[in-house]
Amino acid sequence: MKKREEILQNHPYSVWQGENNGLWYTYFPDSTKSRGKALKKLTSREKLEDAIVAYWTQREKNDIEKQKKQNVYTFMDIYNLWRNVKDQTVSENTAAKYDSDRRRFFDGKNLSKMDIREIDSYAVDIFMHQNIEEYTLQREAMRKLFGYVSNTMAYAAEKKYIDVNPIYSMKSKKYNKQCRTKQKLLSESVIMPEDMKELQERFRKDHEEKRNYIPTYAVELASLTGMRVGELAALRWDNIKEDYILIAESEKTNPKKTEFYIDQTKNKKSRIFPMTEQIRTLLNKIKNVEIEYGYLCEWVFADDKGRVHGPRISSCAKTKSRQLGLNMKGKGIHGYRKTLNSNMRSMGVAVPTAAAMLGHSEEVNKRYYTYDIADIQDKAKIISAVNQKTKCG
């Protein structure tokens, strides 16, 4: 369906219905005609659109076969073929990110213009080193870039555009040493306990001064649950249960950030988050405010504009950090997730449990969400206890 919509949108001629006979019309390219196009008419719009899709699908196949015969396939040609398949399995936002990475890393680069049969490990080495140096890439970005190259070459071998994949045995880790390693300060990743206390006090004052500003309540709930922005924006009152919150949906936007819609959570799984007295008190406060101001509807976070969308919640979170003079890095909603997880882990919560509560994998939990947030006094007590056990006499 996505491919069909794309073809219909890119069809260069208008589609219209005749006023007298009710038939549907459009033009197709035709080099044999003096005007370079031929009129096509069918009894319904659906049939005409089917004909349009069939024409351009066959035309694309013909172009591919023609290019095969000419034996001129560049890396970017194969990349685009791989993308045609890959884009059908990912979201629009992910496809848009692929497009952004393509423009950044591939457009205008020598590798992109090379005949796919002439590319070897040395050409890929040069390409990788140039991009790592030009953009001072960290390891995660480097691995993603190598993935684009690796997938494209694997596709070329699978579809017989090349006999053998020349980089089959290459691994991204060979470029690790060249990548920039950035050591983040703890204060750039999580909210320290003293700052969290100030933040909670800020919430309290904000609710007193502007009771009906709903985004602040959403940010406060994020600080207590580690919910993602999209999950907050998609939360319904019927997801609020006696003993838990059911987190089953997330707000998404199209690549141009102009439309909002409700979809599955990031990992496409529902999860439950335990209800606490603090969370229950906050939710009751929200409901009472929304009843008082006439905002109450199916959505937990709504005001006179309707459902509160994710960008407003994110903006509010950044404003809270700015008001308190906190380091802005890691102090958005994502920082709350890292903070909550790190607090749980420091209290002995197992990785599987913490990961399940926040809605990501155990590997992601350990790699990106767990920080040592114990203060120096807590660490001194630990060392004292350890040394006490080994003390003689």
N, C-alpha and C positions, 0 to 999 in steps of 0.2 A: 504494500500500500504506500509505503514511504517513497519507493522508487516510482510508482505510478504517479503520485502527486508531483514529484519533481519533474517528470517528463511532461505532464500536462501544463505545469507552470512555465516550463521553458519552451513550449511549442510557440514558434514565432508568429503564428497567424491567429486572428480572432476566430472565435466560435460563436455562431449566431443562429437564430431560428427564423425561418421565413414567415412573413406575416400572413400570407395567403394559403400556403400549402402545409404549414406546420413542420416542414422538414428542417433538419439541422445541417449547417454548412460550415466548412472551413477550407483552407487551402493546404496542399502539400507541395514541397519543392519538386519541380519537374524541369530538368534542363532542356527537354525537347520542346517546351512551350516558349513562345516568344517573350512572355512575361516571366519566365522562369518558375512558374507555379501552376498547379492544376486544381480546379475546384472539385471538392468532394462533398457529397450529400448523403445523409442516411435518415432513417425514420425516427430516431430518438437520440438524445444527447449521449446516453450511455453507450450506444453502439458507435457513435462518432468518436467518443473518447477512447473506446476500445481500439478503434482503427488507428487513432493517433499514437496510442501506446505501442501497438503492434508495429507501426511504421518505424518509429524511432528506435525501438528495441532491435528490430532487424537491421536498421541502418547502423547502429552501434556494432552489431555483430559483423556486418560487412566491413566496417572500418577496421575492426580488429583483425579480421582475416586478411584484409589488404595489407595492413602493416606487417603482419606475420610474413607474408610473401615477400615484402620488401626487406625483411630482416633488419628493421631499424627500430629497436625498442630500447629506450633509455631507462635509467633507474627510475625516473619520475613517472614514466609510463606504467611501469610495473607497480610502483607505489600506489598510483591512482586505482589500478585494478584491484589491488589488495584492499584499499580503502572502500571500494564499492561493496566488497563483501563484509568487511569489518563493521562498517557503519550500520549495517542492518542488525547488528547484535548489541549495539550500545545506545545510550540516550543521546538526544540532540545536543545536550550540553557537553557530553564527552566528545562527540564528533566535532563540535565547535572548538574544543581544546586541541584536538588533533590538527585542525586547520591552522590554529594559531602557532602551534609548534612547527608545522610545515613551513609557514612563512618565515618563521624565525631561523630555523636551522637549515632548511633545504633550498629555498628559493635563491637562485643565482649561484649556487655552489657547484663546483666542478663535478662532484659525484653525481648530482642530479641530472647532468647533461650527458653523462657517459653511457655508451652502449652497454647494456646489461651484461653482455658476454665478455666485456673487457674488464669488468670489475673484479679485483682480487683482494686479498687481505691487506695488501699494502695501500691500495686506494682507500679502503675503509679506515685503516690506521690514520692516514693523513686527514681524512674527513673528521674523524673523532677528535684528534689532537687539535685541529684548527678550531672546532666549536668549543671544546673545553677551554682553550686559551682565550678565545674571543669573548665568551660569556662568563668566564670564571665559574664554570659549573661545579656544583656540589655533586656528590655521588648519586643521589636520588635522581636528579635531572639527567645526569650522564647515563644511568641505567635505562631511563625512559627513551633517550635518544638512540642508544644502541638497540633497544627493542624495535624501534621503527625500521632501522636498517636490517636487523636480523630477520624480522618478519617479512620484509619485502623480498629479501634474497631467498628465503625459504619458499615463498609463494612462487617465485620465478622458477625454482627447481621443481616444485610440485607440478606446475602447469607446463613444464618442458620448454620454457623459454631459454633455459640454460641446462646443460647436461648434468653439472654437478654444482652444488652450493659451495663456493670457495671459502665461506666463513662458517661452515657448519660447526667446526670445533672451537671457534673463537668465543670467548666469554667476556662479559663486560668488566669483570674484576681486574683485567689486565690494565685498565685505565684508572684504577682507584688512586694510585699514588699521585697521578697528575691532577686529580680533583682537589678543589679547595675544601678544607675541613673547617667548619665554623663551630666554635665552642660557644654555645649560648649560656649566658648567665642564668642562674636559677630564676632570678626576678623577671627575666624576659619570657619565661615559659609558664610559670604558675603564679598564683596570687598567694603571697605569704600570709600566715595567720593574722598578723597585726593589721595588714591591709584588708583582709576579708572582714574583720570586725568593723573597720571603718566603712567598708562597703555596705554592710548590713545596716549600720546606723544611717548611712546616706539614703538607703531605701526607705527607712522608717520616716525620715524627715520629708522625703519626696512625697510619700503617701499622705502626709499631713498637709503639705502645702498645695498639692495638686492631686486630689484624690481620684479624679477621673482620667488621669493620664495612664492608659492601660499598658503601653510598652514597658514601663518601669516594672510592673508586676511580672511581665514575661521574663525580664532579665533576672528578677529575683528568683523566680522558679528555676531558671537555668542554673543559678548559683547553687541551688539545693539539690538538683537532680542531674546536672550535666547533660541535659537534653540539647540536641542540635537546634539551630535556628529554625530550620524547616519543620522540625517536629513540634516545636512550640507553636508555630503559625498554623499547623494542621490539627492541633489538639482540640478534641470535641468534649463537651460535658459528659457525653455517654461513655467516654473513655475513663472517666474518673470513677473508680470503684471504691468500696469500703476499705479494702486493705491494700490496694495498689492502683497505679496508673497504667493503663494499657497504651503503649506507644506503638501504633500500628501504621501510621501514615506520615508523610512529609510533604511540605510545600516545595514545588519545583518551579523554575521559570524557564522560558525559552531562551535560546542563545543571546537574543537581543535584550533580554531582561525587561520585556514589555508585557508579558502575560504570565499570570500565576495559575498553577493548577495543582491538584492534590494527587499524589502518587504514593508508591511504596516507600518505606524507609531506605536509607542508603544501602544497607546490606540485604534489602528485600525481605527482612524478617521482622515479625512483631516481637515485642519483648514487654516485660512488666517491670515496673519500678515500685519498690515498697512505699506504702503510705506512712508518713510520720506525723506526729502532732503539729510540728512546725509547717510541714507542707499542707496539711489539712486546714490549718488556721489561715494560711495564705490564700488557699483556694476559696474558702468561705468568704474571706474579705473581698476577693475579686468578684464573686457572684453577687454579694450585697451591693457593691459599688455599681455593677452593671444593671442590677434591678433598679437602683435609685436613679440612674441617669438614662434608663431606657435602652441600654446597650445589649441586654441579655438575649442571646440567640443560641444556636447549636455550637458555636465556637467558644472556647474558653477565653480567647483574647479577641475582643471586638469592641469597637467604639462607634462614634457617630459616622465614621467613614465605612463601617462594615468590618469584615475580618481584618485583623492587624497582620500585615504581611512581614515576611522575614527581614527585608532591608530596614524597616523601621525599628525592629527589635535589635538588630545589629548596631544601628546608629546609636540607639539609646545606650547600649552596653559600652560603646566607646566613649560616649558623653560622660557616663559615670566614672570611668577611669580618668578622664581628663579633669573632671571636677575635683577628684581626690589627688591629682598630681602624680598618678601612678605611671610607671613605664608602660607605654601603649602596646609594646610588643607582647603578644600572648594574653592581653587583657580583654579581648573580646569574648564572645560566647565560647569559642574553642578553648580559651584559657581556663574557663570554668570547668570544662570537661577534664582537662589535664589535672587541675587542682583537686577536684573531687576524687579522681582515680588515684592520685598520688597519696591523698589522705587515707583512702581505703587500704591501699597497699601497705602504707606505713603502720596501719593498725592490724596487719596480719591477714587481710582478706586475700584469698587465693586468686591467682590470675584468672582462672576460668569464670569465677563468680563476678569479679570486677568487669571483665570483658563482656559478659552476658548482660550486665546491668546497663552498660554504656552502649551496647550494640555494635561491637567490632570484634575482630578476631583476637585470639590470645597473643599472636605474634605482634600485631599492631599495638596491643596494650603494652607489651613489654618494651617495644622498640620506640614508641612515640608518646606514650601517655604516662609513664612511670618515672617520677623524679624523687630524689631524696629531699624531703621537706622538713625533716626533723631538725630542730634548732640545736645550737651548740650545747645548751644545758642538758637536753635529752640525751645527746651523744655522750656527754660526760658521765651521766648516770649509767649508761650502758657499759662504758669502759670501766667504771668503778666496780660495777657488778661482776664483770668478767675478771678483773684483776683480783677481786676479793676471793674468788673461787680458787685462784692459784697462789694465794698468799700462804706463806709458811707460818706455823706457830699460832 
